[in-house]
């Protein structure tokens, strides 16, 4: 699969087309609503040239500083073995001494997912609303809901068969944006002066001077900034898709995409200035500037582009949660692979959760223009978190400290300003994305710290003194045979150590005699696609320790991987996979296996601190979001046994109960 992906990431014409289809769906559909939002932010009686030119200048320089410079030029360099995105970036810096960075990663991932709930709803509804230019009585909500349901239902079957059309369709979409913009822009070339950042500054000064009070001026400026920010909301997704397409393809294709976007924005601005009355009527300039006989085609293309953009965000959500699972930020979920295409995973729980959220958003807002009020608030937090992690990444790469400080100052000002502007959207609907982001971030925080807390109380012992005991148990026929192969899942990192509870299970709790004992450990590697193992023979022909080293994008299907390990050992003559029972061995029946999972349960809560009790109580609630350890490790349920043991054992009590008299 990696070879296929490496071919796609090479700089080729096909690679560029594929990149346009995968990477730029979100940012590429922003012309559907950005200029409409900007016009809505104008509270004067007429739309002035200074207002539109200034707004266009803000768009151009936001795309340049935020998307081009920060993400395309700088962030794409921060790749984790070819993978991008905020969690991949966190994997690069998590070894630094700043232990609080995991909170930054959690906040960034949670807000990115939550804002993704608004994107499919808004882009698809914005496209469908274009039909109102053709038929004002069009029922937008049912059509939008239908498209969303179809989009999410087909995820379980995979999109490999239709995915090959995404690139050509999105390329046609950007060409359409270019042509529609050029038709309006060429006769009104004066709008090209928006390239000068002077007009962006002039707009803010005009708004300040025209307002009756300083508070009103501040409010109007923030509304304009919130609308302008919508043009760059897809930049974070651009970075996340680095692993699918490669840095060269993204950078080259972005040049084409940016030109198409800017020309379209300039064209919309020219049309608004030429038709100020129609523009102020509340319609969408994107569709209103189209020739009447092209509206149906334009709506069709916009709908296809919106669906493709939504598809990319859905796939991106799967990727974020799968990475979060490997980083211990999220409980294990069932993951399916509908096709053999890399990245074509399907997470049922996430899929249906997103669908329900999108349908709620559509019914709650009813119009895409109202969704703009909620859109962008959460993603500004994601961008700020990415900036923080990038600062640590640049520092780890020994980049000049003055450049790092300059980078910090510029982007904390820009993104801090956008966050402040978008904060106005909280009461108008932004609370929805913030509430969802808060729930996801809280669950991630609890899960991460709950796992750390449980591991904190794991007691590891040196296994060497117990090896003779296990060796003797194997030949002790007075102990009933428990299984031919007895397998334990371990977290012990050192080769000579093992959890005390595993030895207690084998030797003390219920002595378990077996022909072979196996200790399996899964080690998460910061390299996303590490896929290897090693075997340590502790007792010849009896006890083995297997360490699986898996990247954070590799699903731990331990049952499958362990079978491959056994085949390797069989071929090397180390073990025999036939049953050791004479009557079964005679017919070459495969040996039986028994997996033991030890679950440490929360007990004796008075022995924990208040914070630890809080974390563990909510940890047990968050646990229900995920699937069992058996399913998470890809084990067959028929030969798995779960043993519950208390987290705290061997507690030394300071008080001793006193006997007062004999019992009568």
C-alpha positions, 0 to 999 in steps of 0.5 A: 500500500505504501508503494501505491501511495508513493507513486501518487505522491510523485510530481506528475500531471495525474498526481496534481489532478488527484491532489486537487480532488483530495486536498482542496475541496474544503477551501475550494468551495469557500467562494460559495459563501465568503462574499455573501457573508462579507456583503451581509457584514456591510451595515451601511445603506449602500455597498461602496467600492472601498468596502468591496475592494478592502474586503477583497484585499483582506481575502487575498492577503489572508490566503497568502499569509495564512494558507500559502505562507503558514501551511503550504510553505512552512507547515508542510515541511513538518511531516512525520515520515510523509504524514501531516496534520495536527496529531502527526505534528504532535508525534514529532514534538511529544518527546520534548520535555513539555508534557502539557503539549498533549493538551494542545494536540487534543484541543486542536484535534477536537476543534478540527473535528467539530468544525467539520460537522458544519462544513458538509452541511453548509457547503451542500446546502449553499450549493443546493440553495443555488436552485433558488436562483432558478426556482425560488420555491425550491425546498432546500432542506429535504434535498440537502438531507437526502444528499447527506444521508446518501453521502454517509451511507455509501461510506461503508461500501468505500469510495474507491470506484468513484474516487478516481473522478474526484480529481477531474471533477474538482479540476473542472470546478476550479476552471469554472471558478476561473472562467466565471470570475474572469467574465466579470473581472476582465471588464472591471480590471480596476478591482485588481488594486485589491492586491495592494494591502493598503486597501485592507487597512483603508477598509478598517479605517473607513469602518472606524470613521463611519461608525457612530461609536467605538464599540460599533466600529469594533463590532463591524470590523470583527464581523468583516474579519469573521466573514473574511476568515471563511476563505481559509478554513480549509487550510488545516485540512490541506496540511492533514492530507500531506500523506495522501498526495505529497508536498510537491503535488500540494505546493504546485497544485495550490498555485493553480487553485489559488489563482482560480480562487482569487480570480473568482473572488475578484469577479464576484467583487466586480459583479457586486460593484456593478449590481449593488442593488441586487447584491444587497437583496440577500442573494448569493453573488456566486450564483447571481453573477452566472448567466441565466442559462448556466445556473443549473449547470453551476448548481450541479457542479457546486453540488458535486464539489460540495459532496467531494469536499464533504467526502474529504472531511469525512475521511479526514475525521476517520483518520484523526480518530484512528490516529487519536486511538493509537496515541491513547487519546480516544478509546478503540473503535471498530475500523473497517476497510471497504477497499484495498486503497490506502486511507479508505478506512471506515469507522461506523461509530464516527460515521453515524455520529457525524451524520446525526450531527449534520442533520441536526445542524441543517434542521437547526439553522435551516439556511446556509447563511445562518450556518456561517454564524457558527462556522470558523470559530472552532477552526481558529482554535485548531490553527492556534494549536497548530501554530504552538506545535509548529513553534516547538517543531521549529525549535527542535529543528534548531531554526533561528530563534529570531525567525521563530519569534517573528513567526509567533508574533505574526500568527498569534496576532493574525489567528488571535484576531480571527479567533476574537472576531469569530468569538462573536459567533458563539451566541449565533450558533458557534456554541454548537461547534464549541460544545461538540469540541468541548465534549470531544476534548474532555473525553480525550483528556479523560481517556489519555490521563485515565490510561496513564493513571492505570499504567501508573499503578501497574507493578512490573517484576523481573521475570527471571526468578519465575522462569524455573517455576513456569518450566516446571509447571509445563511438566507437572501433570498434577496441574490440569492443562489449561491450553496448548498455547496460552497468550497474555497481552502485556505492556511491559517495555523492558524485555526482562520485565512482566506485569506481576498480575500476569505471573499471579494469573499463571502461577497463583490465581488458578495455576495454568499449565500450557505447552507454550506461553506467549507474552504479546506487547503492542508498541506504538511508534511515532513513524505512522507506518512502522509495521514490524515485530521481534521475538525473545525466547525466554524459555526454549520451546516454552516461553516467548515474548513478542513485541509488535512495533506498529505506527500510529496509522497501523490498526493493531489486528493482533490476531492476524499479526500473531498468526504471521509470527507463528508461521515464521516460527514454524518455518524456522523450526522453533515451534509446532503448530499441531495439537499436542494431544496425541489423538488430535496430533494424529490427524494434524489438527491445529493446536488450541490457543487461549488469550487472557486479557487482564482488566484492572478495575477501579477499586478502593477509591479512598486510596486515590487523590480527588483528581485521580478519582475524578479522572477514573470515574469519567474514564469508566464512562468514556470507556463505553464509547469504545469497543472491548479490548478483545475487538480492539486487538482484533482477537476472536471472542471464542478463545479470549478470557478477561480476568478482572483484577483490582488496580491497587493491591498489597496495600499496607494499612496503617490501622489494625483492627482490635479484637475486644472479646470472643464471639458467643 
